[in-house]
Amino acid sequence: MNALRYFFRAAWLPRMPAVVAVLVAVLAGAQVSAQQLEGTLVVANRAGGSVSFIDVGTGIEMARHPVGPRIPHEIAISPDGRLAMSSEYGGVQNPGRTLLVFDIATATLLGEIDLGPDSRPHSFAFLPDNRRAVATMELSDELALVDVETFQVIDTFPTGGREGHMVRLSPDGTTAYVTSRGAEGTLSIIDLTGTERTVVLATGLGAEGLAVTADGREVWVVNRRAASISIVHAAAREVAATIDAPPFAGRAAIAESGFAIVANGSFGGEATEQRLSVFDVDSRREVAHIAAHAAGDSRGGFNLSIAGEHAFVSDRTSNSIAIYDLSALRSVGQLAPGAVLITEHDNPDGLGYSPLRMLVLNR
């Protein structure tokens, strides 16, 4: 308790109101996995228009930073775990235009990057150098390359698609993959070095969810409105296979162990069963799933992020966040229910994990 008093007096109070420390203890129901992770989970809250910093080891929300009415949807964490990025995404009548860069250890906003009007940034990814990042600009159909230290735009790349929504990078950071959910649904393959032309592949209606295998060989595109997954051979730059996906699946993440988790929700007010599906990347077969919610809530859905062998899943129907341990999946053959990290949260959406703990917890 003395450490907490020292931290708020010496470190956080001078920064108010830039950071709103809420210290909401939600230990009732917070059952972190047996391997007792430590670190910080950064979460975008859609309904509240804010970004939360949650201590994974205790399940306590340590800070909440307001973003405002142009609500955030996604989160990205730098490879070294120091920085988090979110954005003003906004609604139809009030689209956002800025990226937000946070220091995770202190939960402070370091600066904003203005992408200009008609940008509406949604998804982002840090390059391996921790200094640069890419961000989709949904309204202008461009990809921005930015410097997170100078808070400047370095370059922009046309995607060749419509409504560029999600972005992921090749392991070496030289290639960006962007899903565009407008028109027929496409994947854009963008060479950030500028030596190769951009390739645009038709994948399926509502191309949205996106994940890259750890070795960079395959890119999985989840086509929300087509109920399919397009598996793209990265080197050949072509769709190698198409497999079935649950209706309205919109997010995907791939673990180093070779399992892909695909999450679904709803689309256009049409409700469906909400579930997490696990696919074996090598066989391209669904090997397990958890049906979390029956059809009935058209506003819900999941977002997810994988770090190591742990999947962090936000559930907008129950306003909860859970951690799934994937380490025993191959031997057990099923996905065990996730340990609830936090409940009664504020419509959690995009999230990302850093192994760094906040400074108050290290004093």
N, C-alpha and C positions, 0 to 999 in steps of 0.2 A: 504493500500500500504506500509506503514511503517513496518507493521508486516511481509509482504512478504520480504522486503529488509533485515530485521533483520534475518529472517529465513535462507535465502540463504547465508548471510554473516557469520552467527555464526554456522550454523548447516550443510549446504549442501556443500558449496564450498570446505571445507577441505576434503570431501569425493570424490570429482571428481577425476578420471572419473568413479569410481565404480557405481555412480548413475548419470544418465544423466537427469537433470531436464529440461523438455521441456515446461511446462506451456502452452499447446496448448488450447486456449479458444475456445470451440465449442458451445457456448451458442446459436448460430443460430440453431434452431431446437431442442435444449435441453429442453424438457418439462418434468421435473420430476413430478411424480404422486402427486395428490392433498394432499396426506398425508405427503408430503415433507420428504422423508427419509434423514437421515444423516448417513454418514459412508464412507467406501472406497470399491470400486470394483477393484479387482485385475484380470487382463486379460492377457492371453497368446496370443501373436501375432505370427501367423504362418509365414506369409510372411516376416516379419521384423526380426524374431528371437529375440524377446524381451518380456519383461513383463511390463505392464502398471499399474500404480496406479492412479485411477480416483476418484475424490471426487464426491460422488453421489448427494449431495445437490446442486452443481453448474454445474455439467457436465464438469468440467475442469480436464484434464489429468495433474496431478501434477508431475509425474515422470515417466521415462521409463528406465528400466535397460536392457542393451543388453545381450543376451545369446549367440548369435553367430550362425554359420551355422547349428549347430545341434539343430534345432528349437524346442521350447516347444509346447506342445499340450494341457496340462491340468493344473489345479490349484486346490489346496486344502487349506482350511482355518482351523486353529486350533479352538477348541471349545471356547476358551476364546477370540478369535478374534485377538490375538497378532501376529500370525505368518502366513505366506503363504508359500506354497511349490509348486515348479514347477520342471521341469527336462529338460535335454537335451534328446530329443527323436531321432531326426535326420532322415535321409533318408536311402535308401537301401544301399548306398555306404559309408555312414558316420554315423553309429548308435551311439547314445549317451550312456553315462555310469554314469552320476552324477545326484544327486538330489540337488536342490537349495533351501535354506531356507532363507526367507526374514523376516525382521522386518517391519510390516505394518506402524507403526506410523512414521518411519523415511525413509521408502522406501529403506532400505539398505540391502545388501546381508550379512547375518550373517555368512554363511559358506556353504560348499559343502560336500556331502556325496558320496564317490566313491563306486559304486556297482560292479566295475570290468568290464573286457571285456565281450562281449557277453551278455550284460544285457538289454540295451535299455529300461529304465524305462519310463512308459507312464502315469499311473494313481496312485493316492495316497489317503490316508485317515489318519487323525490324530486319535489316541486313546483318550479316555476321559481324560487321565491324562495330555494332552497337550505336553508331553515330547516325546512320542513315536509315530511312524507312520508306516504304511505299504505302500509298493510300488510294482507294478507289474514289472516284468522283462521279457519282451516279447520274447527275443531271447533265454533265458535259461529256460523258463517255470517254473519260481520260483516266490515266493512272499518274499520280503525282509521286515524284521522288523528292524527299525532303531531308534537310539537315536538322537533327533534333538538338544540336548545340547552338546553332545560330538562329534557329526557328525560321528558316528560309526555304522556299521551294527551289530545288536545284534544276529540275527538268520535269516535263510532262510527256506522256506517251499516249497517243490515241489507241483505244482498245479495239476498235473495229466492230464492237458489239453495241447493244442497247441496254441501258440500265446496268452498268458494271457494278456488281454488288459485293462479291467476296474476292479476296486476293490471298494467295499463298506463294511461297518462294521455293525454288530448288534449294537443295542443301548448301550449295556454294554461293547462293545469293545472286547469281547472274541472270536468272530467268524468273520472271513473274508470271503467274497463272491467274487469270481473272475470269470469273463466271459472270455472264450477262443474262439476266432473267427476262429481258424484253424480247419481242419478236419470237423467233423460233427457239431461242435459248442456245447460247454459245459459250465456248471456252476460248479465251485469247491467250496465246503464248507469246510473251513479250521479252525480247532480249534486252536487258538493261544496259549492256555494253554498246548497243547501237550497231553491231556488226551483222546481225541477222534480221530479216524482215519479220514483222509480226504475222503469226499464223492464227486464223480464226476457224475453229471447228464447230460445226453444228452438233449439239449433243442431245438436246431434248427440251421440251417446253418447261419454262420456269427453272432453267439451270441456275443453281444457287449454291448448295452445300459443296465444299471443296476441301480436299485433303491430298497430301503428297506423301508417298511412302518414304521411310527413313533413308533408303538408298537412292531416292530420287528417280527410280525407274518408272513408277506409275503415278498418274494423277487421277483421283476419283472425283467425278462430278455427279452430284445428286440433283436430278431433274425433278423438282417438286411437283409440277403439274403433269408430268409424264409418268410418275411412279416408277422411275428407273434410275440406274446408276451407270454412267458411261465411264469405262476404264480406258484411259488414254496412255499409250506408250510414249513416254516423254522424248526419247531419242528419235523415234520415227515420226513423232508429231502427228499421230493418227489415233482414231478410236479403235482400240484392239478388241473390246468386248462391251456388251450391254447386258446388264442383269436387272432383275426385278427389285424394286424397293417398296417399302410400305407406302400407302397413300400419303401425299403431302409431306414426305420427308424433305427436310430443308437444311440439315447440318450433318457434317461428318468429321471425324478425327481418326487418325491411324497411330497405333502404338508401335514402338520399336519391335515388340514381340510378334508383330504381324497380324494383329487384329484391328479391324476397322469398326468403329461404332457409328451408327447412323441413327439420327433422332428425327422424329416427325412431330407435327403438330396439326395445324389447320391452314386453310387457304381461303381467302375471300368470304369468310364467315361460314364456311362449310365445315362442320365438325367431323372428326374421325377419332378412332381409338388412338391414343397417344402411347408410343412405345419407344424403347431403345432396342435396336437390333444390332447384333454382333456378327460380322462377316470375317471369315478366314481369308486373308488377302491372297494367299497362294492358290487356294481352291476356288475362290470367288463365290463361296457358298455361305448362306446364313447358318450359323452354328448355334446361336442362342438368342433369346430376346426376353425382355421384361415388358409386360403390358402394364403401364403405370396408371392410365386413366381410361375409362370407357368413353365412347363418343358422347358428346353432350356439351362440352365447353369449347366453343369455336375460337376463343381468345387465347387459348393456352399454347403450349409448345415448349420445346427444350432448346437449350444451347449447351455446348460442351467444349471442353478443352482437355487434352491429355498431356501429362508431364510424367515421363518415365512409365511406370506401370500403374498409374492412378489416373482415373478419369473424373473430372470435376463437372458436374451436371447441374445446370440451373433449371428449375421447373416453374414456369410462369403460372401454371394452373393452381398449384398448391403454395406458390410463393416460397419455395424451399430450395436449398442447395445441398447436394449429396456428393459423397466421394465413393467411387467404385474401385475396388482393388482388382486389377486384371492379372495379377501374377500367377494365380492358380487356374486361370481360365482353360488353358490347354489340357491340364490333367483332370480337372473336374468336369469340364464340358458344359458348363453353364455359368451365367452371370449372376452372382449373388446380389441380393438387394443392397443398395448403397447405404453406407453409414451417414446418417443425417448430420450435416455440419451446422446448418442454421435453418430456422423455420420463421414463418411470418415475416419474410423479407419483403422488399418493396418492388415487386414485379421484376425479379432479376433476369437479365438476358445474357449478353456476352460476359465472359469471365476468363481470367488467366492467372496462373500460379507462378509465384517466385519463391525460391528456397530461402530468400532473405527474410528475416523477421524485422519488425518495426523496432526502432531504437529503444522505445520504452521497455521492451521485453528483454533487452540486452543489458540494461542498467542494473 
